[in-house]
Amino acid sequence: MILQEMVYPDKEICTVEQMYLRTQQGKVTFDDGAFHLMQDTIASTLTYFNAFSIGKWIEYTDIEQISMHLFLKGQGQIELCIFDGSETIVLEKKDFIHTEITEESFTLLMQEETKLSFVNKKESVLCFARIIAKEECLLTNIQYQTTKKPIRQIELAIGICTYRREEYVQRTLKMLADQILCDVHSPLYHHVKVYVSDNGNTLDTTQTFSDAVKVFYNKNAGGTGGFTRCMIETMEDKTEFTHILLMDDDIKIHADTIKRTWLLLAYANEKYKDSVVGGALLRTDHPNIQHTNAEIWDIDRVQTMHQGLDMCNVTQLSQNEEILRSDYNGWWYCCIPVATIKEVQLPLPFFIHMDDIEYGIRLDCPIMTMNGIGVWHDSFEHRKASSVEYYDMRNLLTANAIHNSKYTKKQAKKRVMRHLVFQLLKYRYEDWKLTIKGVEDFCKGTDFYKTTDPVKLHQQIMQMGYQMTDQSQTLQNCDCLEDIKKKEQKGTASDRAGEEEPVSLYQVKAHSKMDFLTLNGWLLPGKRKLVPLPMGCCSKDLFRVRKVVYYDPESKKGFVTQRKWRKLFELLWQCHKVNRLLDQNFDKAVKDYQKNYKEITNMAFWKRYLEL
């Protein structure tokens, strides 16, 4: 069985060569499905997609032996190597002279008593091949194989939720059809089906590219509603699916990522047989930079694992394979056992944000991650609409009420107060009412979710916040726009629910003590008349700013707001209002959620909710 084979750069996905083949000396080109190594070139597969995470395969499975197979042409030398994060060890060497594409192979035993026993952090060990081209060489493939048969048959459902992203979905469906669903040579053939929940009701349901794809119109109950509909379809299908893979509609992904997920599940040992497989999140604006690789929920903020690692750096590549504790994986790519879904029931009706966090906590099972199992997604930080303020606050309080018995009224108040203060410092006054509505609706308990139409609620929420309009002309009037354009690419902020204030995108010279004493410059005269800031900026970016235009760097849509003295005093009233609200209702709401949340996560509720 082939466990892993070579992934090549794809102009539609990623073209960063060092993610696929690492050139140490000389020159390498790629065309016609092969890497061309010029004479005297030294290259290796110690890369994100083409190294073999042997340490994790030892941990996650009971495979005792693997073999590496290279398909190449030319003259040179190949080396079987492992990298443990600090040094490379050559295990075996072999010379080759081939006038046509020929297979060369190595065998590697994986038991503790063998050559790998000296490695302390075995999960970080990567296996790879190094090719030394004495003449021009051609490398067409590298495979890692085992003679061991899979432990179990995996029947995989892929669930995609979409809302008016026709182009993205069609691209993904075509890839799945060409490389998995209709590929008779794939071990996944006839073992994968795709369910697409179209919340916008705009897709052509006839253009599915395969009989294994089902597109259905769904009530727009947000991303949560779309993914839940996919879960329902999976459980009610005559096929006895073992797992469902939830994927965003706008990701970029190699088909091999899905193949590797399927194979990992097929070979998972007793310890990991009921695990989730989580895909890392890579940035489309910086394709070699990882945003996160599984995450932890810490009361009211997200802790991202292995954030900001460069997948072109070999040390960080190995570091990324360290197994760290995690609570959940985002639903941009998350594969969940169907049996576990049946046990814990369906997600909470959150619409958007924190659905994956809450559900991951409820699943309470190990998360397997591995190099090469990752997707690309547009950065989150500049896409934060006002409506998110409502969902973040309501859902954060609800999740903690259910899963954190030590979450106190005092902690809830502190979180809400901090949120309101940040909104003041960012001149996001209209977001106050969304935050407070989130608290109000949380206090209503589970009955609120039972009786509220998600479509009408979302329309109401969208009208309450700032309206995004074209700000191209306004941006042209900002003297510092060009400087900001250079800096906005450096942002690493996130709009993920409950996360701390994002990192500042700009160099603000004000001392932190001065920030505190002057309320981020509120008590000082304004120096900067009009400053453009991307949506995910830090409050420090508004130090002594009079007026700001918030905008999305891609669409140039946004809104204008400014410092208003009366809002400083209004904040005191808002804080008083929300404190009273929580004093009167928090404890009662917490008891209700803990007692009754299963009533809004069962199949019967969701069928009524989605009008099925």
Secondary structure, DSSP 8 states (H G I E B T S, - for coil): -EEEE----BTTTB--GGGT-EEEES-EEEETTEEEE-TT-EEE--STTTSB-HHHHHHHB---EEEEEEEEEEEEEEEEEEE-SS-EEEEEEEEEEEEEEEEEEEEEE-STTSGGGG-SSGGG-EEEEEEEESS-EEEEEEEEE-SS--SS---EEEEEEESS-HHHHHHHHHHHIIIIIT-TTSTTTTSEEEEEEETTS-S-TT--SSTTEEEEE----HHHHHHHHHHHHHHHSSS--SEEEEEETT-B--HHHHHHHHHHHHHB-TTTTT-EEE-EEEESSSTTBEEESSEEEETTEEEETTTT-BTTSHHHHHHTTS----SB--TTEEEEEHHHHHHH-S----SSSSHHHHHHHHH---EE--TT-EEEE--STT---THHHHHHHHHHHHHHHHH-TT--HHHHHHHHHHHHHHHHHTT-THHHHHHHHHHHHHHT-HHHHHH--HHHHHHHHHHHS---EE-HHHHHT-TTHHHHHHHHTT------TT------SS---S-HHHHHHTTTTTTS---EEEEEEETT--GGGGTTEEEEEEE-TTT-EEEEEE--HHHHHHHHHHHHHHHHHHHHHHHHHHHHHHHHGGGGTSHHHHHHHTT-
